[in-house]
Amino acid sequence: MDISLEYNPGSTAAKIRLDENETITAEGGAMIAMSSNVDIYTTTKSKKGGGGLMSGVKRIFAQESIFFNHFTAKQGSGTIYLGTSLPGDMEILDLTGNKIYVQGGSYVASSEDVHLETVWQGAKNLLSGESLFWVELSGQGKAIINAFGVIYSIDVDGEYIIDTGHIVAYEEGLNFTLSKAGESWLSSILGGEGIVCKFKGKGRIWCQSHSSTSFGQQITPHLKAIKS
C-alpha cells in the first residue's frame, strides 16, 4: 500500500495505491474516485476491531459514520482517492503497536491490520466541547486523519495546553484534564479562551489550525439572516 497526500494543506485528498487483494478501510462517504477494479464491501465492522450494532451507535456519538467501506483491489493493483466534508489537511499516521486516540469526525481510513475501537473519553468532555467518544487506533499499519485547516504536531514531554476544538489526535502516554486558560475564570472567559485541555505525559499531539465549532458559531447568524 502506498499513500500520498495531494492538494494540501487547504483541500487535501489522499491517493492510495493498493496491490492486488490489498484492502483499506475507510469512513463511509470518504471515497472521491477509484479505479474500476476496486471492489467495495460495506459493513458495520472494521477489518480489525469491534463491530456490530452497539459499536455503530457509539460511532454516531463520535461523529463518525455507522458504516465502514472496505476497498479491495482485484485483478491487479488499484487506486482510490479519499476526501472529507470540511476543507483542510490530512496526516498519515504510522502505528507500530502503539495507540492513538482520534477526535470524533477526524478518522478517514486505515490499513486492514489497524484495530479500530470507539472508546468513552469520560464525562469531562461534556464541558470541554469535545466528542464523548473517540476513535482508538492500535496495531500495525497506517491510518489517515483529517483536520479543519492545517494540521500540525506537537511533541510533549511534561505539560502542554491545547484549546478545546483544536485537538485532532494524541498518543497514549498522554492524558488531559480541563483547566482555565488564564489566571482566573473571569480572565479566561473575557479573553475568549474559556476551558482548555491541559495535557500531561510524553507523546505527540496533532492539532488543527481552525475549530469547526467556532466556525459554525460565526456563520450561523448569517445563515439565519439569509433564511429569514
Biotite code that builds the C-alpha atoms (Angstrom):
import biotite.structure as struc

atoms = struc.array([
    struc.Atom([0.000, 0.000, 0.000], chain_id="A", res_id=1, res_name="MET", atom_name="CA", element="C"),
    struc.Atom([1.267, 3.424, -0.963], chain_id="A", res_id=2, res_name="ASP", atom_name="CA", element="C"),
    struc.Atom([-0.424, 6.565, 0.379], chain_id="A", res_id=3, res_name="ILE", atom_name="CA", element="C"),
    struc.Atom([0.260, 10.088, -0.855], chain_id="A", res_id=4, res_name="SER", atom_name="CA", element="C"),
    struc.Atom([-1.431, 13.360, 0.079], chain_id="A", res_id=5, res_name="LEU", atom_name="CA", element="C"),
    struc.Atom([-2.306, 15.763, -2.714], chain_id="A", res_id=6, res_name="GLU", atom_name="CA", element="C"),
    struc.Atom([-3.565, 19.372, -2.920], chain_id="A", res_id=7, res_name="TYR", atom_name="CA", element="C"),
    struc.Atom([-2.595, 20.010, 0.688], chain_id="A", res_id=8, res_name="ASN", atom_name="CA", element="C"),
    struc.Atom([-2.976, 21.730, 3.017], chain_id="A", res_id=9, res_name="PRO", atom_name="CA", element="C"),
    struc.Atom([-6.168, 23.585, 2.047], chain_id="A", res_id=10, res_name="GLY", atom_name="CA", element="C"),
    struc.Atom([-8.112, 20.872, 0.221], chain_id="A", res_id=11, res_name="SER", atom_name="CA", element="C"),
    struc.Atom([-6.165, 17.693, 0.800], chain_id="A", res_id=12, res_name="THR", atom_name="CA", element="C"),
    struc.Atom([-7.093, 14.404, -0.835], chain_id="A", res_id=13, res_name="ALA", atom_name="CA", element="C"),
    struc.Atom([-5.484, 11.039, -0.085], chain_id="A", res_id=14, res_name="ALA", atom_name="CA", element="C"),
    struc.Atom([-4.378, 8.911, -3.039], chain_id="A", res_id=15, res_name="LYS", atom_name="CA", element="C"),
    struc.Atom([-3.996, 5.244, -2.101], chain_id="A", res_id=16, res_name="ILE", atom_name="CA", element="C"),
    struc.Atom([-2.441, 2.676, -4.402], chain_id="A", res_id=17, res_name="ARG", atom_name="CA", element="C"),
    struc.Atom([-3.440, -0.861, -3.453], chain_id="A", res_id=18, res_name="LEU", atom_name="CA", element="C"),
    struc.Atom([-1.646, -4.025, -4.504], chain_id="A", res_id=19, res_name="ASP", atom_name="CA", element="C"),
    struc.Atom([-3.783, -6.888, -5.758], chain_id="A", res_id=20, res_name="GLU", atom_name="CA", element="C"),
    struc.Atom([-6.047, -8.257, -2.970], chain_id="A", res_id=21, res_name="ASN", atom_name="CA", element="C"),
    struc.Atom([-4.930, -5.481, -0.613], chain_id="A", res_id=22, res_name="GLU", atom_name="CA", element="C"),
    struc.Atom([-7.648, -3.714, 1.404], chain_id="A", res_id=23, res_name="THR", atom_name="CA", element="C"),
    struc.Atom([-8.067, -0.322, 3.004], chain_id="A", res_id=24, res_name="ILE", atom_name="CA", element="C"),
    struc.Atom([-10.935, 0.509, 5.383], chain_id="A", res_id=25, res_name="THR", atom_name="CA", element="C"),
    struc.Atom([-12.474, 3.987, 5.109], chain_id="A", res_id=26, res_name="ALA", atom_name="CA", element="C"),
    struc.Atom([-15.127, 6.084, 6.785], chain_id="A", res_id=27, res_name="GLU", atom_name="CA", element="C"),
    struc.Atom([-18.466, 5.949, 4.969], chain_id="A", res_id=28, res_name="GLY", atom_name="CA", element="C"),
    struc.Atom([-18.738, 8.656, 2.309], chain_id="A", res_id=29, res_name="GLY", atom_name="CA", element="C"),
    struc.Atom([-14.976, 9.342, 2.104], chain_id="A", res_id=30, res_name="ALA", atom_name="CA", element="C"),
    struc.Atom([-14.450, 7.991, -1.426], chain_id="A", res_id=31, res_name="MET", atom_name="CA", element="C"),
    struc.Atom([-13.921, 10.588, -4.177], chain_id="A", res_id=32, res_name="ILE", atom_name="CA", element="C"),
    struc.Atom([-12.961, 8.295, -7.062], chain_id="A", res_id=33, res_name="ALA", atom_name="CA", element="C"),
    struc.Atom([-11.406, 4.894, -7.702], chain_id="A", res_id=34, res_name="MET", atom_name="CA", element="C"),
    struc.Atom([-10.214, 2.624, -10.479], chain_id="A", res_id=35, res_name="SER", atom_name="CA", element="C"),
    struc.Atom([-12.782, 0.219, -11.885], chain_id="A", res_id=36, res_name="SER", atom_name="CA", element="C"),
    struc.Atom([-11.102, -2.911, -10.491], chain_id="A", res_id=37, res_name="ASN", atom_name="CA", element="C"),
    struc.Atom([-11.563, -1.855, -6.850], chain_id="A", res_id=38, res_name="VAL", atom_name="CA", element="C"),
    struc.Atom([-14.387, -3.655, -5.030], chain_id="A", res_id=39, res_name="ASP", atom_name="CA", element="C"),
    struc.Atom([-16.364, -2.114, -2.147], chain_id="A", res_id=40, res_name="ILE", atom_name="CA", element="C"),
    struc.Atom([-17.677, -4.127, 0.787], chain_id="A", res_id=41, res_name="TYR", atom_name="CA", element="C"),
    struc.Atom([-19.753, -2.198, 3.350], chain_id="A", res_id=42, res_name="THR", atom_name="CA", element="C"),
    struc.Atom([-20.240, -3.388, 6.947], chain_id="A", res_id=43, res_name="THR", atom_name="CA", element="C"),
    struc.Atom([-20.654, -2.041, 10.471], chain_id="A", res_id=44, res_name="THR", atom_name="CA", element="C"),
    struc.Atom([-17.357, -3.731, 11.350], chain_id="A", res_id=45, res_name="LYS", atom_name="CA", element="C"),
    struc.Atom([-13.749, -2.800, 10.696], chain_id="A", res_id=46, res_name="SER", atom_name="CA", element="C"),
    struc.Atom([-11.380, -5.479, 9.450], chain_id="A", res_id=47, res_name="LYS", atom_name="CA", element="C"),
    struc.Atom([-9.646, -5.499, 12.828], chain_id="A", res_id=48, res_name="LYS", atom_name="CA", element="C"),
    struc.Atom([-11.710, -4.400, 15.797], chain_id="A", res_id=49, res_name="GLY", atom_name="CA", element="C"),
    struc.Atom([-15.151, -4.236, 17.304], chain_id="A", res_id=50, res_name="GLY", atom_name="CA", element="C"),
    struc.Atom([-18.296, -4.144, 15.269], chain_id="A", res_id=51, res_name="GLY", atom_name="CA", element="C"),
    struc.Atom([-21.990, -4.720, 15.359], chain_id="A", res_id=52, res_name="GLY", atom_name="CA", element="C"),
    struc.Atom([-24.927, -2.556, 16.275], chain_id="A", res_id=53, res_name="LEU", atom_name="CA", element="C"),
    struc.Atom([-23.656, -1.140, 19.593], chain_id="A", res_id=54, res_name="MET", atom_name="CA", element="C"),
    struc.Atom([-20.294, -0.217, 18.098], chain_id="A", res_id=55, res_name="SER", atom_name="CA", element="C"),
    struc.Atom([-22.146, 1.531, 15.299], chain_id="A", res_id=56, res_name="GLY", atom_name="CA", element="C"),
    struc.Atom([-24.212, 3.519, 17.803], chain_id="A", res_id=57, res_name="VAL", atom_name="CA", element="C"),
    struc.Atom([-21.038, 4.602, 19.620], chain_id="A", res_id=58, res_name="LYS", atom_name="CA", element="C"),
    struc.Atom([-19.546, 5.769, 16.314], chain_id="A", res_id=59, res_name="ARG", atom_name="CA", element="C"),
    struc.Atom([-22.574, 8.003, 15.780], chain_id="A", res_id=60, res_name="ILE", atom_name="CA", element="C"),
    struc.Atom([-21.819, 9.710, 19.104], chain_id="A", res_id=61, res_name="PHE", atom_name="CA", element="C"),
    struc.Atom([-18.200, 10.038, 17.949], chain_id="A", res_id=62, res_name="ALA", atom_name="CA", element="C"),
    struc.Atom([-19.474, 11.919, 14.866], chain_id="A", res_id=63, res_name="GLN", atom_name="CA", element="C"),
    struc.Atom([-18.389, 9.047, 12.615], chain_id="A", res_id=64, res_name="GLU", atom_name="CA", element="C"),
    struc.Atom([-20.425, 7.045, 10.132], chain_id="A", res_id=65, res_name="SER", atom_name="CA", element="C"),
    struc.Atom([-22.102, 3.883, 11.388], chain_id="A", res_id=66, res_name="ILE", atom_name="CA", element="C"),
    struc.Atom([-20.694, 2.054, 8.342], chain_id="A", res_id=67, res_name="PHE", atom_name="CA", element="C"),
    struc.Atom([-17.186, 1.191, 7.148], chain_id="A", res_id=68, res_name="PHE", atom_name="CA", element="C"),
    struc.Atom([-16.328, 0.755, 3.473], chain_id="A", res_id=69, res_name="ASN", atom_name="CA", element="C"),
    struc.Atom([-13.632, -1.820, 2.699], chain_id="A", res_id=70, res_name="HIS", atom_name="CA", element="C"),
    struc.Atom([-11.916, -1.218, -0.654], chain_id="A", res_id=71, res_name="PHE", atom_name="CA", element="C"),
    struc.Atom([-10.025, -4.152, -2.188], chain_id="A", res_id=72, res_name="THR", atom_name="CA", element="C"),
    struc.Atom([-8.052, -4.183, -5.443], chain_id="A", res_id=73, res_name="ALA", atom_name="CA", element="C"),
    struc.Atom([-8.907, -7.121, -7.729], chain_id="A", res_id=74, res_name="LYS", atom_name="CA", element="C"),
    struc.Atom([-7.082, -8.391, -10.823], chain_id="A", res_id=75, res_name="GLN", atom_name="CA", element="C"),
    struc.Atom([-4.049, -6.169, -10.377], chain_id="A", res_id=76, res_name="GLY", atom_name="CA", element="C"),
    struc.Atom([-3.264, -3.022, -8.450], chain_id="A", res_id=77, res_name="SER", atom_name="CA", element="C"),
    struc.Atom([-5.868, -0.313, -7.963], chain_id="A", res_id=78, res_name="GLY", atom_name="CA", element="C"),
    struc.Atom([-6.141, 3.322, -6.937], chain_id="A", res_id=79, res_name="THR", atom_name="CA", element="C"),
    struc.Atom([-8.611, 5.158, -4.741], chain_id="A", res_id=80, res_name="ILE", atom_name="CA", element="C"),
    struc.Atom([-8.941, 8.820, -3.763], chain_id="A", res_id=81, res_name="TYR", atom_name="CA", element="C"),
    struc.Atom([-10.388, 9.763, -0.365], chain_id="A", res_id=82, res_name="LEU", atom_name="CA", element="C"),
    struc.Atom([-11.582, 13.159, 0.861], chain_id="A", res_id=83, res_name="GLY", atom_name="CA", element="C"),
    struc.Atom([-13.514, 14.801, 3.703], chain_id="A", res_id=84, res_name="THR", atom_name="CA", element="C"),
    struc.Atom([-16.501, 17.103, 4.079], chain_id="A", res_id=85, res_name="SER", atom_name="CA", element="C"),
    struc.Atom([-14.600, 20.033, 5.633], chain_id="A", res_id=86, res_name="LEU", atom_name="CA", element="C"),
    struc.Atom([-11.705, 21.718, 3.792], chain_id="A", res_id=87, res_name="PRO", atom_name="CA", element="C"),
    struc.Atom([-8.339, 21.156, 5.373], chain_id="A", res_id=88, res_name="GLY", atom_name="CA", element="C"),
    struc.Atom([-5.290, 18.995, 5.800], chain_id="A", res_id=89, res_name="ASP", atom_name="CA", element="C"),
    struc.Atom([-4.633, 15.279, 6.277], chain_id="A", res_id=90, res_name="MET", atom_name="CA", element="C"),
    struc.Atom([-1.908, 13.347, 8.039], chain_id="A", res_id=91, res_name="GLU", atom_name="CA", element="C"),
    struc.Atom([-0.618, 9.788, 7.615], chain_id="A", res_id=92, res_name="ILE", atom_name="CA", element="C"),
    struc.Atom([-0.022, 8.004, 10.934], chain_id="A", res_id=93, res_name="LEU", atom_name="CA", element="C"),
    struc.Atom([2.311, 5.021, 11.304], chain_id="A", res_id=94, res_name="ASP", atom_name="CA", element="C"),
    struc.Atom([1.206, 2.611, 14.018], chain_id="A", res_id=95, res_name="LEU", atom_name="CA", element="C"),
    struc.Atom([3.787, 0.182, 15.385], chain_id="A", res_id=96, res_name="THR", atom_name="CA", element="C"),
    struc.Atom([1.868, -1.373, 18.267], chain_id="A", res_id=97, res_name="GLY", atom_name="CA", element="C"),
    struc.Atom([1.099, 1.961, 19.925], chain_id="A", res_id=98, res_name="ASN", atom_name="CA", element="C"),
    struc.Atom([-2.323, 3.523, 20.482], chain_id="A", res_id=99, res_name="LYS", atom_name="CA", element="C"),
    struc.Atom([-3.545, 6.825, 19.064], chain_id="A", res_id=100, res_name="ILE", atom_name="CA", element="C"),
    struc.Atom([-6.818, 8.474, 20.072], chain_id="A", res_id=101, res_name="TYR", atom_name="CA", element="C"),
    struc.Atom([-8.561, 10.393, 17.273], chain_id="A", res_id=102, res_name="VAL", atom_name="CA", element="C"),
    struc.Atom([-11.174, 13.082, 17.822], chain_id="A", res_id=103, res_name="GLN", atom_name="CA", element="C"),
    struc.Atom([-14.669, 12.323, 16.513], chain_id="A", res_id=104, res_name="GLY", atom_name="CA", element="C"),
    struc.Atom([-15.007, 13.196, 12.830], chain_id="A", res_id=105, res_name="GLY", atom_name="CA", element="C"),
    struc.Atom([-11.238, 13.163, 12.156], chain_id="A", res_id=106, res_name="SER", atom_name="CA", element="C"),
    struc.Atom([-10.780, 9.482, 11.238], chain_id="A", res_id=107, res_name="TYR", atom_name="CA", element="C"),
    struc.Atom([-10.601, 8.911, 7.462], chain_id="A", res_id=108, res_name="VAL", atom_name="CA", element="C"),
    struc.Atom([-9.121, 5.469, 6.730], chain_id="A", res_id=109, res_name="ALA", atom_name="CA", element="C"),
    struc.Atom([-6.690, 2.777, 7.836], chain_id="A", res_id=110, res_name="SER", atom_name="CA", element="C"),
    struc.Atom([-4.945, -0.326, 6.546], chain_id="A", res_id=111, res_name="SER", atom_name="CA", element="C"),
    struc.Atom([-6.540, -3.657, 7.410], chain_id="A", res_id=112, res_name="GLU", atom_name="CA", element="C"),
    struc.Atom([-4.104, -4.536, 10.222], chain_id="A", res_id=113, res_name="ASP", atom_name="CA", element="C"),
    struc.Atom([-5.075, -1.446, 12.215], chain_id="A", res_id=114, res_name="VAL", atom_name="CA", element="C"),
    struc.Atom([-7.513, -2.128, 15.062], chain_id="A", res_id=115, res_name="HIS", atom_name="CA", element="C"),
    struc.Atom([-10.360, 0.399, 15.470], chain_id="A", res_id=116, res_name="LEU", atom_name="CA", element="C"),
    struc.Atom([-12.419, 0.810, 18.603], chain_id="A", res_id=117, res_name="GLU", atom_name="CA", element="C"),
    struc.Atom([-14.765, 3.612, 19.702], chain_id="A", res_id=118, res_name="THR", atom_name="CA", element="C"),
    struc.Atom([-13.947, 4.482, 23.312], chain_id="A", res_id=119, res_name="VAL", atom_name="CA", element="C"),
    struc.Atom([-15.554, 6.636, 26.013], chain_id="A", res_id=120, res_name="TRP", atom_name="CA", element="C"),
    struc.Atom([-13.417, 9.628, 26.951], chain_id="A", res_id=121, res_name="GLN", atom_name="CA", element="C"),
    struc.Atom([-15.207, 10.420, 30.191], chain_id="A", res_id=122, res_name="GLY", atom_name="CA", element="C"),
    struc.Atom([-17.696, 12.963, 31.476], chain_id="A", res_id=123, res_name="ALA", atom_name="CA", element="C"),
    struc.Atom([-15.036, 15.701, 31.299], chain_id="A", res_id=124, res_name="LYS", atom_name="CA", element="C"),
    struc.Atom([-15.748, 16.003, 27.579], chain_id="A", res_id=125, res_name="ASN", atom_name="CA", element="C"),
    struc.Atom([-19.237, 17.277, 28.354], chain_id="A", res_id=126, res_name="LEU", atom_name="CA", element="C"),
    struc.Atom([-17.597, 20.511, 29.497], chain_id="A", res_id=127, res_name="LEU", atom_name="CA", element="C"),
    struc.Atom([-14.706, 20.582, 27.023], chain_id="A", res_id=128, res_name="SER", atom_name="CA", element="C"),
    struc.Atom([-16.964, 20.674, 23.962], chain_id="A", res_id=129, res_name="GLY", atom_name="CA", element="C"),
    struc.Atom([-15.161, 17.635, 22.531], chain_id="A", res_id=130, res_name="GLU", atom_name="CA", element="C"),
    struc.Atom([-16.870, 14.420, 21.485], chain_id="A", res_id=131, res_name="SER", atom_name="CA", element="C"),
    struc.Atom([-17.794, 11.991, 24.264], chain_id="A", res_id=132, res_name="LEU", atom_name="CA", element="C"),
    struc.Atom([-16.405, 9.091, 22.213], chain_id="A", res_id=133, res_name="PHE", atom_name="CA", element="C"),
    struc.Atom([-13.078, 8.977, 20.390], chain_id="A", res_id=134, res_name="TRP", atom_name="CA", element="C"),
    struc.Atom([-11.673, 6.504, 17.865], chain_id="A", res_id=135, res_name="VAL", atom_name="CA", element="C"),
    struc.Atom([-8.876, 4.386, 19.326], chain_id="A", res_id=136, res_name="GLU", atom_name="CA", element="C"),
    struc.Atom([-6.363, 3.157, 16.749], chain_id="A", res_id=137, res_name="LEU", atom_name="CA", element="C"),
    struc.Atom([-3.898, 0.391, 17.566], chain_id="A", res_id=138, res_name="SER", atom_name="CA", element="C"),
    struc.Atom([-1.965, -2.418, 15.937], chain_id="A", res_id=139, res_name="GLY", atom_name="CA", element="C"),
    struc.Atom([0.389, -2.301, 12.971], chain_id="A", res_id=140, res_name="GLN", atom_name="CA", element="C"),
    struc.Atom([-0.140, -0.274, 9.825], chain_id="A", res_id=141, res_name="GLY", atom_name="CA", element="C"),
    struc.Atom([-1.094, 3.153, 8.511], chain_id="A", res_id=142, res_name="LYS", atom_name="CA", element="C"),
    struc.Atom([-4.035, 5.418, 9.230], chain_id="A", res_id=143, res_name="ALA", atom_name="CA", element="C"),
    struc.Atom([-5.224, 8.706, 7.732], chain_id="A", res_id=144, res_name="ILE", atom_name="CA", element="C"),
    struc.Atom([-6.700, 11.508, 9.817], chain_id="A", res_id=145, res_name="ILE", atom_name="CA", element="C"),
    struc.Atom([-8.046, 14.884, 8.729], chain_id="A", res_id=146, res_name="ASN", atom_name="CA", element="C"),
    struc.Atom([-8.235, 18.384, 10.187], chain_id="A", res_id=147, res_name="ALA", atom_name="CA", element="C"),
    struc.Atom([-10.202, 21.568, 9.624], chain_id="A", res_id=148, res_name="PHE", atom_name="CA", element="C"),
    struc.Atom([-7.461, 23.849, 8.312], chain_id="A", res_id=149, res_name="GLY", atom_name="CA", element="C"),
    struc.Atom([-3.770, 22.980, 8.654], chain_id="A", res_id=150, res_name="VAL", atom_name="CA", element="C"),
    struc.Atom([-2.739, 20.008, 10.794], chain_id="A", res_id=151, res_name="ILE", atom_name="CA", element="C"),
    struc.Atom([0.478, 20.129, 12.802], chain_id="A", res_id=152, res_name="TYR", atom_name="CA", element="C"),
    struc.Atom([2.060, 18.057, 15.559], chain_id="A", res_id=153, res_name="SER", atom_name="CA", element="C"),
    struc.Atom([3.476, 18.957, 18.970], chain_id="A", res_id=154, res_name="ILE", atom_name="CA", element="C"),
    struc.Atom([5.826, 16.645, 20.877], chain_id="A", res_id=155, res_name="ASP", atom_name="CA", element="C"),
    struc.Atom([5.080, 16.875, 24.585], chain_id="A", res_id=156, res_name="VAL", atom_name="CA", element="C"),
    struc.Atom([7.310, 15.828, 27.468], chain_id="A", res_id=157, res_name="ASP", atom_name="CA", element="C"),
    struc.Atom([5.709, 17.230, 30.597], chain_id="A", res_id=158, res_name="GLY", atom_name="CA", element="C"),
    struc.Atom([2.731, 19.591, 30.244], chain_id="A", res_id=159, res_name="GLU", atom_name="CA", element="C"),
    struc.Atom([1.104, 21.411, 27.338], chain_id="A", res_id=160, res_name="TYR", atom_name="CA", element="C"),
    struc.Atom([-2.139, 23.365, 26.985], chain_id="A", res_id=161, res_name="ILE", atom_name="CA", element="C"),
    struc.Atom([-4.354, 22.999, 23.906], chain_id="A", res_id=162, res_name="ILE", atom_name="CA", element="C"),
    struc.Atom([-7.523, 24.980, 23.264], chain_id="A", res_id=163, res_name="ASP", atom_name="CA", element="C"),
    struc.Atom([-10.596, 22.788, 23.021], chain_id="A", res_id=164, res_name="THR", atom_name="CA", element="C"),
    struc.Atom([-11.807, 22.343, 19.466], chain_id="A", res_id=165, res_name="GLY", atom_name="CA", element="C"),
    struc.Atom([-8.248, 22.244, 18.092], chain_id="A", res_id=166, res_name="HIS", atom_name="CA", element="C"),
    struc.Atom([-7.337, 18.694, 19.159], chain_id="A", res_id=167, res_name="ILE", atom_name="CA", element="C"),
    struc.Atom([-7.256, 16.164, 16.334], chain_id="A", res_id=168, res_name="VAL", atom_name="CA", element="C"),
    struc.Atom([-5.445, 13.207, 17.913], chain_id="A", res_id=169, res_name="ALA", atom_name="CA", element="C"),
    struc.Atom([-2.968, 12.263, 20.619], chain_id="A", res_id=170, res_name="TYR", atom_name="CA", element="C"),
    struc.Atom([-0.771, 9.304, 21.517], chain_id="A", res_id=171, res_name="GLU", atom_name="CA", element="C"),
    struc.Atom([-1.146, 7.044, 24.521], chain_id="A", res_id=172, res_name="GLU", atom_name="CA", element="C"),
    struc.Atom([1.140, 8.168, 27.286], chain_id="A", res_id=173, res_name="GLY", atom_name="CA", element="C"),
    struc.Atom([-0.703, 11.480, 27.344], chain_id="A", res_id=174, res_name="LEU", atom_name="CA", element="C"),
    struc.Atom([-3.797, 12.356, 29.341], chain_id="A", res_id=175, res_name="ASN", atom_name="CA", element="C"),
    struc.Atom([-5.650, 15.630, 29.671], chain_id="A", res_id=176, res_name="PHE", atom_name="CA", element="C"),
    struc.Atom([-7.647, 17.438, 32.311], chain_id="A", res_id=177, res_name="THR", atom_name="CA", element="C"),
    struc.Atom([-9.791, 20.531, 31.929], chain_id="A", res_id=178, res_name="LEU", atom_name="CA", element="C"),
    struc.Atom([-8.425, 23.826, 33.126], chain_id="A", res_id=179, res_name="SER", atom_name="CA", element="C"),
    struc.Atom([-8.927, 27.564, 32.795], chain_id="A", res_id=180, res_name="LYS", atom_name="CA", element="C"),
    struc.Atom([-6.746, 29.351, 30.242], chain_id="A", res_id=181, res_name="ALA", atom_name="CA", element="C"),
    struc.Atom([-5.855, 32.382, 32.374], chain_id="A", res_id=182, res_name="GLY", atom_name="CA", element="C"),
    struc.Atom([-5.040, 33.012, 35.995], chain_id="A", res_id=183, res_name="GLU", atom_name="CA", element="C"),
    struc.Atom([-8.739, 33.248, 36.817], chain_id="A", res_id=184, res_name="SER", atom_name="CA", element="C"),
    struc.Atom([-12.003, 32.044, 35.301], chain_id="A", res_id=185, res_name="TRP", atom_name="CA", element="C"),
    struc.Atom([-13.037, 35.651, 34.711], chain_id="A", res_id=186, res_name="LEU", atom_name="CA", element="C"),
    struc.Atom([-9.973, 36.471, 32.626], chain_id="A", res_id=187, res_name="SER", atom_name="CA", element="C"),
    struc.Atom([-10.321, 33.182, 30.728], chain_id="A", res_id=188, res_name="SER", atom_name="CA", element="C"),
    struc.Atom([-13.940, 33.916, 29.820], chain_id="A", res_id=189, res_name="ILE", atom_name="CA", element="C"),
    struc.Atom([-13.382, 37.596, 28.980], chain_id="A", res_id=190, res_name="LEU", atom_name="CA", element="C"),
    struc.Atom([-10.350, 36.663, 26.887], chain_id="A", res_id=191, res_name="GLY", atom_name="CA", element="C"),
    struc.Atom([-12.470, 34.278, 24.822], chain_id="A", res_id=192, res_name="GLY", atom_name="CA", element="C"),
    struc.Atom([-10.473, 31.154, 25.724], chain_id="A", res_id=193, res_name="GLU", atom_name="CA", element="C"),
    struc.Atom([-12.633, 29.680, 28.496], chain_id="A", res_id=194, res_name="GLY", atom_name="CA", element="C"),
    struc.Atom([-11.893, 25.992, 29.117], chain_id="A", res_id=195, res_name="ILE", atom_name="CA", element="C"),
    struc.Atom([-8.694, 24.447, 27.771], chain_id="A", res_id=196, res_name="VAL", atom_name="CA", element="C"),
    struc.Atom([-7.215, 20.951, 27.862], chain_id="A", res_id=197, res_name="CYS", atom_name="CA", element="C"),
    struc.Atom([-4.043, 20.532, 29.916], chain_id="A", res_id=198, res_name="LYS", atom_name="CA", element="C"),
    struc.Atom([-2.090, 17.515, 28.664], chain_id="A", res_id=199, res_name="PHE", atom_name="CA", element="C"),
    struc.Atom([0.413, 15.688, 30.842], chain_id="A", res_id=200, res_name="LYS", atom_name="CA", element="C"),
    struc.Atom([2.840, 12.909, 29.957], chain_id="A", res_id=201, res_name="GLY", atom_name="CA", element="C"),
    struc.Atom([5.023, 12.120, 26.978], chain_id="A", res_id=202, res_name="LYS", atom_name="CA", element="C"),
    struc.Atom([3.846, 11.746, 23.402], chain_id="A", res_id=203, res_name="GLY", atom_name="CA", element="C"),
    struc.Atom([2.634, 13.556, 20.323], chain_id="A", res_id=204, res_name="ARG", atom_name="CA", element="C"),
    struc.Atom([-0.475, 15.681, 19.842], chain_id="A", res_id=205, res_name="ILE", atom_name="CA", element="C"),
    struc.Atom([-1.933, 16.559, 16.443], chain_id="A", res_id=206, res_name="TRP", atom_name="CA", element="C"),
    struc.Atom([-3.753, 19.903, 16.295], chain_id="A", res_id=207, res_name="CYS", atom_name="CA", element="C"),
    struc.Atom([-5.797, 21.764, 13.702], chain_id="A", res_id=208, res_name="GLN", atom_name="CA", element="C"),
    struc.Atom([-5.482, 25.459, 12.943], chain_id="A", res_id=209, res_name="SER", atom_name="CA", element="C"),
    struc.Atom([-9.259, 26.026, 12.802], chain_id="A", res_id=210, res_name="HIS", atom_name="CA", element="C"),
    struc.Atom([-12.146, 24.989, 15.029], chain_id="A", res_id=211, res_name="SER", atom_name="CA", element="C"),
    struc.Atom([-15.279, 23.705, 13.307], chain_id="A", res_id=212, res_name="SER", atom_name="CA", element="C"),
    struc.Atom([-17.327, 24.674, 16.389], chain_id="A", res_id=213, res_name="THR", atom_name="CA", element="C"),
    struc.Atom([-16.128, 28.294, 16.303], chain_id="A", res_id=214, res_name="SER", atom_name="CA", element="C"),
    struc.Atom([-16.620, 28.383, 12.536], chain_id="A", res_id=215, res_name="PHE", atom_name="CA", element="C"),
    struc.Atom([-20.200, 27.185, 12.938], chain_id="A", res_id=216, res_name="GLY", atom_name="CA", element="C"),
    struc.Atom([-20.890, 29.821, 15.576], chain_id="A", res_id=217, res_name="GLN", atom_name="CA", element="C"),
    struc.Atom([-19.572, 32.517, 13.248], chain_id="A", res_id=218, res_name="GLN", atom_name="CA", element="C"),
    struc.Atom([-21.647, 31.603, 10.192], chain_id="A", res_id=219, res_name="ILE", atom_name="CA", element="C"),
    struc.Atom([-24.907, 30.543, 11.905], chain_id="A", res_id=220, res_name="THR", atom_name="CA", element="C"),
    struc.Atom([-26.245, 34.119, 12.383], chain_id="A", res_id=221, res_name="PRO", atom_name="CA", element="C"),
    struc.Atom([-25.596, 34.867, 8.696], chain_id="A", res_id=222, res_name="HIS", atom_name="CA", element="C"),
    struc.Atom([-27.396, 31.698, 7.613], chain_id="A", res_id=223, res_name="LEU", atom_name="CA", element="C"),
    struc.Atom([-30.389, 32.626, 9.773], chain_id="A", res_id=224, res_name="LYS", atom_name="CA", element="C"),
    struc.Atom([-30.436, 36.094, 8.197], chain_id="A", res_id=225, res_name="ALA", atom_name="CA", element="C"),
    struc.Atom([-30.414, 34.617, 4.681], chain_id="A", res_id=226, res_name="ILE", atom_name="CA", element="C"),
    struc.Atom([-33.211, 32.162, 5.573], chain_id="A", res_id=227, res_name="LYS", atom_name="CA", element="C"),
    struc.Atom([-35.417, 34.910, 7.036], chain_id="A", res_id=228, res_name="SER", atom_name="CA", element="C"),
])
